[in-house]
């Protein structure tokens, strides 16, 4: 899952090592009830009472991300996220964040391939303020060319920092572009420079009018609230907003990959890098839970197979890991990455990665490995929900990709049911050569500035 955020990246994992012991966690979901309401205009509302501290998070999730864009306008959803902070008639430019800060809170937003979300973390007695302003910009955003011109340059600079000046960011962008040829996961969430330059005010207005509607959104409040009394406030603020057009997204299905794809990326970098991606199912498949465990066994922590083999023993890699997200709207990418140690060849690191994958395909994980991985995944899942913000994030992501928030409560049970044979089977089924895309980053020598001509040298004092 790739998320872009205007100010900082949201951390994706919280991992702990548990050794050989089985830790049984009581999910916070068991102690806190999620109450669901559907307003007359289609807005879904999820309220969770957590009275342990006088704080709360307010989040509005829209079911629109880069997968809802078309070729030539990549980055439109992320650009609109930026423009949502430019004001309405009631709250002009700069007012929104200033009022939240004045009331002791923080606010931000993030865009992914599948959704765009906005949040405010603040004292529980200030929740009504956040709700009122979110309702206002759900229907009253004012777009103007001056702000678009300014924000376009901000987003372009963001792209330079995250991709153009970041070798790993450039490599993962190229990996997705090669792994997906037809599906919108092909283009980056932040967009390309040409697409950013081509965006018009009309493009943004149409995107806003189409997707920023109550029937395409989920409102979530988690914290020290009283659901019944807060629901009446929410109805008063949000029900007058008219229902928008029904979304008729026909997402292009990516054809089955028929053979390995390879590419080289040559650019300035300190060390070489390897990335290997495999197309895999999302939450709609029971295999997704075994893939989560496989990810943990191979890449989570210093006890993982990849770290022990490539970093600790061989010392062929400076860092190694993997990324996989169960909660995506469409089948995603399970990818490995490795930073090649100085004086080592990328080919050796790639061979080592393949060797560890092959070992898992031929020999299932031990019971100790399997239990440690389950403990890690379960602990991460449970501890996430101990935070109001992360709890709401899980609910919002599950709702926005089509899984439904109830999927969160089923996660631990499904993870516990995964067997060693399941992990071996899915490694054989999905981590195949014909389903693989491999990218290698080759460092090149930085360009030296042109030396001044002899005539220019003579003119220098």
C-alpha positions in Angstrom: 0.0 0.0 0.0 1.4 3.4 -1.0 0.2 6.4 0.9 1.0 10.0 0.3 0.6 12.6 3.0 1.1 16.3 2.7 3.4 16.6 5.8 4.6 13.2 6.9 4.3 9.6 6.1 2.0 7.5 8.4 4.0 4.6 10.0 2.8 1.2 8.7 4.1 -1.3 11.2 4.7 -1.7 14.9 6.6 -5.0 15.4 7.7 -6.9 18.5 9.7 -10.1 18.9 8.0 -12.7 21.0 10.4 -15.6 21.0 8.9 -19.1 21.4 6.1 -18.1 23.8 2.5 -17.9 22.7 1.0 -14.5 23.7 -2.8 -14.4 23.6 -4.1 -10.8 23.1 -7.5 -9.6 23.9 -8.5 -7.4 21.0 -9.6 -3.8 22.0 -12.5 -4.5 19.5 -13.9 -6.9 22.1 -14.0 -4.2 24.7 -15.1 -1.3 22.5 -18.2 -1.6 20.3 -18.3 -0.1 16.8 -21.7 1.4 16.2 -22.7 1.9 12.6 -25.3 4.4 11.2 -26.3 5.3 7.7 -27.6 8.8 7.1 -30.4 9.5 4.7 -27.9 10.8 2.1 -25.9 7.6 2.2 -23.1 8.8 4.6 -21.8 5.9 6.7 -21.0 6.8 10.3 -18.9 4.7 12.6 -18.7 5.7 16.3 -16.5 4.0 18.9 -16.7 5.1 22.6 -13.2 4.9 24.2 -13.5 6.9 27.5 -9.9 6.1 28.8 -8.7 9.7 28.0 -10.5 13.0 27.1 -9.4 12.9 23.5 -10.8 11.8 20.1 -10.0 11.4 16.5 -12.4 12.6 13.7 -11.7 11.1 10.3 -13.5 11.4 6.9 -12.6 8.8 4.3 -13.5 9.2 0.6 -13.5 6.2 -1.7 -11.3 7.8 -4.2 -7.6 7.4 -4.9 -5.2 7.1 -7.8 -7.1 4.0 -9.1 -10.0 6.4 -9.9 -7.9 8.5 -12.3 -7.3 8.2 -16.0 -4.0 8.2 -18.0 -2.9 11.8 -18.4 -4.2 12.9 -15.1 -2.3 10.8 -12.7 -2.0 12.5 -9.3 -5.4 14.2 -9.5 -6.7 12.7 -6.2 -3.6 13.8 -4.3 -3.7 17.3 -5.8 -7.3 17.6 -4.7 -6.3 16.5 -1.2 -4.0 19.5 -1.1 -6.7 21.8 -2.5 -9.1 20.7 0.3 -7.1 22.9 2.7 -7.5 26.0 0.5 -10.8 27.0 2.1 -14.5 27.6 1.7 -16.6 30.7 1.8 -17.2 30.2 5.5 -13.6 29.1 6.3 -11.3 30.9 3.9 -7.8 29.8 3.0 -5.6 28.9 6.0 -8.5 29.0 8.5 -9.1 25.3 8.8 -5.8 24.2 10.2 -5.3 27.4 12.2 -8.6 26.8 14.1 -7.7 23.2 14.8 -4.3 24.2 16.2 -5.9 27.0 18.2 -8.1 24.4 19.8 -5.1 22.2 20.7 -5.5 19.7 17.9 -3.6 18.5 14.8 -5.0 17.8 11.4 -3.7 16.3 8.2 -4.7 14.1 5.2 -3.3 11.3 3.1 -4.0 9.8 -0.3 -3.4 6.2 -1.5 -4.2 4.1 -4.5 -7.6 3.4 -3.1 -8.8 6.2 -0.9 -8.3 9.8 0.4 -8.7 10.6 4.1 -8.7 13.6 6.4 -8.3 13.6 10.1 -8.3 15.8 13.2 -6.9 14.6 16.6 -8.1 16.8 19.4 -9.7 17.1 22.8 -13.0 15.3 23.0 -14.9 18.5 23.8 -13.8 20.0 20.5 -15.1 17.2 18.3 -18.1 19.3 17.2 -15.8 21.9 15.7 -14.0 19.4 13.6 -17.2 17.9 12.4 -18.7 21.3 11.5 -15.6 22.2 9.4 -15.5 18.7 7.7 -19.2 19.0 6.7 -18.5 22.5 5.4 -15.7 21.4 3.0 -17.5 18.3 1.9 -19.8 20.5 -0.1 -18.4 24.1 -0.1 -14.8 23.8 -1.4 -13.8 26.9 -3.3 -11.3 26.2 -6.1 -9.4 29.0 -7.8 -6.6 29.2 -10.3 -4.2 31.2 -8.1 -4.2 28.5 -5.4 -3.9 25.7 -8.0 -0.8 27.4 -9.5 0.8 27.7 -6.1 -0.1 24.2 -4.9 1.0 22.6 -8.2 4.5 23.7 -7.5 4.3 22.4 -3.9 3.2 18.9 -5.1 6.0 18.9 -7.8 8.5 19.7 -5.1 7.0 16.9 -3.0 7.5 14.6 -6.0 11.2 15.7 -6.3 11.8 14.8 -2.6 10.0 11.5 -2.6 10.9 10.2 -6.0 13.3 12.2 -8.1 15.8 12.6 -5.2 15.0 9.3 -3.6 16.5 6.2 -5.3 14.2 3.8 -3.5 11.2 5.9 -4.2 12.1 5.9 -7.9 12.7 2.2 -8.0 9.3 1.3 -6.3 7.5 3.6 -8.7 9.2 1.9 -11.7 8.3 -1.5 -10.2 4.6 -0.8 -10.1 4.7 0.7 -13.6 6.2 -2.6 -14.9 4.1 -4.9 -12.8 0.8 -3.3 -13.8 0.4 -2.5 -17.5 -3.4 -2.0 -17.7 -4.6 -1.4 -14.2 -4.4 2.1 -12.6 -2.0 0.9 -10.0 0.4 1.5 -12.9 0.8 5.2 -12.2 2.1 6.8 -8.9 -0.2 8.3 -6.4 1.6 11.6 -6.6 1.4 11.6 -10.4 4.0 12.5 -13.0 5.3 16.0 -13.8 3.6 16.2 -17.2 0.2 15.1 -15.7 0.6 17.7 -12.8 1.3 20.4 -15.4 -1.7 19.4 -17.5 -4.3 19.5 -14.6 -6.9 22.1 -14.9 -9.3 23.7 -12.4 -12.1 21.9 -14.3 -10.4 18.5 -13.7 -10.3 19.2 -10.0 -13.9 20.4 -9.9 -15.2 17.3 -11.7 -13.2 15.0 -9.4 -14.6 16.8 -6.4 -18.2 16.8 -7.6 -18.0 13.1 -8.5 -16.3 11.6 -5.5 -16.6 14.1 -2.5 -20.2 13.2 -1.7 -21.7 11.7 1.5 -22.7 8.5 -0.2 -19.0 7.9 -1.2 -17.6 8.7 2.3 -17.3 7.2 5.8 -17.2 9.4 8.9 -15.4 7.9 11.9 -15.1 9.2 15.4 -13.2 7.2 18.0 -12.5 8.5 21.5 -14.1 9.9 24.6 -17.6 10.5 23.1 -21.2 9.6 23.7 -22.4 8.0 20.5 -26.1 8.8 20.9 -25.7 12.5 21.6 -22.9 12.9 19.0 -25.1 11.2 16.3 -27.7 14.0 16.6 -24.9 16.6 16.0 -23.6 14.6 13.0 -27.1 14.4 11.5 -27.7 18.1 11.9 -24.4 18.9 10.1 -24.1 16.3 7.4 -27.7 15.2 6.4 -28.4 18.5 4.6 -25.5 17.7 2.2 -27.1 16.3 -0.9 -26.3 12.8 -2.1 -23.8 12.7 -5.0 -23.8 10.6 -8.2 -23.4 6.8 -7.6 -19.9 5.7 -8.4 -19.7 3.5 -11.4 -16.0 2.7 -11.4 -15.2 0.0 -13.9 -11.6 -0.9 -12.8 -9.5 -2.5 -15.5 -8.5 -6.0 -14.5 -4.8 -6.6 -15.0 -4.3 -9.7 -17.2 -2.4 -12.6 -15.8 1.4 -12.2 -16.1 2.8 -14.7 -18.5 6.5 -14.3 -17.8 9.1 -12.6 -15.8 9.7 -8.9 -16.4 13.0 -7.1 -15.8 14.2 -3.6 -15.9 17.3 -1.5 -15.0 17.1 1.9 -13.5 20.4 3.9 -13.7 20.7 7.0 -11.6 22.7 8.7 -8.9 22.7 6.7 -5.7 25.1 5.6 -3.0 24.5 1.8 -3.4 22.7 -0.6 -5.7 19.2 -1.9 -4.9 17.0 -4.8 -5.9 13.2 -5.0 -5.8 11.2 -8.1 -6.7 7.4 -7.9 -7.0 4.8 -10.6 -7.3 1.1 -10.0 -8.0 -1.0 -11.4 -5.2 -4.7 -11.4 -4.0 -6.2 -8.9 -1.6 -8.6 -9.4 1.3 -11.2 -11.2 -1.0 -9.0 -14.3 -0.8 -8.3 -16.4 2.3 -4.7 -16.7 1.0 -4.2 -13.1 2.0 -3.8 -14.1 5.7 -1.1 -16.7 4.8 0.6 -14.0 2.7 0.7 -11.8 5.8 2.3 -14.5 7.8 4.8 -15.3 5.0 5.7 -11.6 5.0 6.5 -11.8 8.7 8.5 -15.0 8.5 10.7 -13.6 5.7 11.1 -10.0 6.6 9.9 -8.8 10.0 12.7 -8.1 12.5 16.2 -9.3 12.9 15.1 -12.9 13.5 13.5 -13.0 10.0 15.0 -15.3 7.4 16.0 -12.6 5.0 17.8 -10.5 7.7 19.6 -13.5 9.1 20.7 -14.7 5.7 21.5 -11.6 3.7 22.4 -9.0 6.4 23.8 -11.0 9.4 25.5 -14.0 7.8 26.4 -13.1 4.2 26.6 -9.4 4.8 25.7 -9.0 1.1 22.9 -6.5 1.9 22.7 -3.4 4.1 19.0 -3.8 4.6 16.3 -6.1 3.4 12.6 -6.5 3.8 9.2 -6.9 2.1 5.9 -5.0 1.8 2.3 -6.4 1.5 -1.1 -5.0 2.3 -4.2 -7.2 2.8 -6.6 -4.2 2.6 -6.5 -3.0 -1.0 -9.4 -2.6 -3.4 -7.8 -4.8 -6.1 -5.1 -7.5 -6.1 -1.9 -5.9 -5.0 1.9 -6.4 -5.1 4.0 -8.4 -2.7 7.5 -7.0 -3.1 10.9 -7.6 -1.6 13.6 -4.9 -1.4 17.3 -5.0 -0.6 20.1 -2.5 -0.4 23.2 -4.0 -1.8 26.3 -3.8 0.4 29.3 -1.9 -1.1 31.6 -4.0 -3.2 28.8 -6.6 -3.6 27.1 -7.4 -6.9 23.3 -7.1 -7.2 23.2 -10.5 -8.9 24.4 -12.1 -5.7 21.8 -10.4 -3.6 19.0 -11.3 -6.0 20.2 -14.9 -5.9 20.1 -14.9 -2.1 16.6 -13.6 -2.1 15.5 -16.3 -4.5 17.3 -18.9 -2.4 15.3 -17.9 0.7 12.0 -18.0 -1.3 12.9 -21.4 -2.7 13.8 -22.7 0.8 10.3 -21.7 2.0 8.7 -23.4 -1.0 10.5 -26.7 -0.4 10.5 -26.7 3.4 7.5 -25.2 5.4 8.3 -23.0 8.3 8.9 -24.6 11.6 6.3 -24.4 14.3 8.5 -21.9 16.2 8.8 -19.7 13.1 5.1 -19.9 12.5 4.1 -19.0 16.0 6.6 -16.1 16.2 5.2 -14.7 13.0 1.6 -15.0 14.3 2.6 -13.3 17.5 4.1 -10.4 15.6 1.2 -9.9 13.2 -1.4 -10.2 16.0 0.5 -7.9 18.4 0.8 -5.3 15.7 -2.9 -5.5 14.9 -4.0 -5.3 18.5 -1.6 -2.6 19.6 -2.7 -0.5 16.6 -6.2 -0.5 18.0 -5.0 0.8 21.4 -4.6 4.2 19.7 -7.8 6.1 18.8 -6.1 7.3 15.7 -4.9 3.9 14.5 -8.1 2.2 15.5 -10.1 4.6 13.3 -7.5 4.2 10.5 -8.1 0.4 10.4 -11.9 0.9 10.3 -11.6 3.5 7.6 -9.2 1.6 5.4 -11.4 -1.6 5.6 -14.5 0.4 4.7 -12.9 2.3 1.9 -11.5 -0.7 0.0 -14.7 -2.6 0.2 -13.9 -5.1 2.9 -16.2 -3.6 5.5 -15.2 -2.7 9.1 -16.3 -6.0 10.4 -13.3 -7.5 8.6 -11.1 -6.0 11.3 -12.7 -8.1 14.1 -12.2 -11.3 12.0 -8.5 -10.7 11.3 -7.0 -12.3 14.4 -9.1 -15.5 14.1 -8.0 -15.8 10.4 -4.4 -15.3 11.3 -4.5 -17.9 14.0 -5.9 -20.4 11.5 -2.9 -20.2 9.1 -0.8 -23.4 9.0 2.7 -24.1 8.0 1.4 -25.9 4.9 -0.7 -22.9 4.0 2.5 -20.7 4.0 4.4 -23.2 1.9 1.5 -23.5 -0.6 1.0 -19.8 -1.2 4.8 -19.4 -1.6 4.7 -21.9 -4.4 1.5 -20.5 -5.9 2.4 -16.8 -6.0 6.2 -16.4 -5.7 6.8 -17.9 -9.1 9.3 -16.7 -11.7 6.5 -16.2 -14.3 4.7 -13.9 -11.8 7.8 -11.9 -11.0 8.9 -8.4 -11.9 12.5 -7.5 -11.0 14.0 -4.1 -10.9 17.7 -3.3 -10.3 19.0 0.2 -9.5 22.5 0.7 -10.8 24.3 3.7 -9.3 26.0 6.1 -11.7 28.6 8.7 -11.0 27.1 12.1 -10.2 27.6 14.6 -13.0 30.3 17.1 -12.3 29.6 20.8 -13.0 31.2 22.0 -16.2 34.6 23.5 -15.6 34.8 27.2 -16.5 36.4 28.0 -19.9 40.0 29.4 -20.0 38.6 32.8 -21.1 36.3 32.8 -18.1 39.2 31.8 -15.8 41.2 34.7 -17.1 38.4 37.1 -16.2 38.2 35.8 -12.7 40.0 38.1 -10.1 
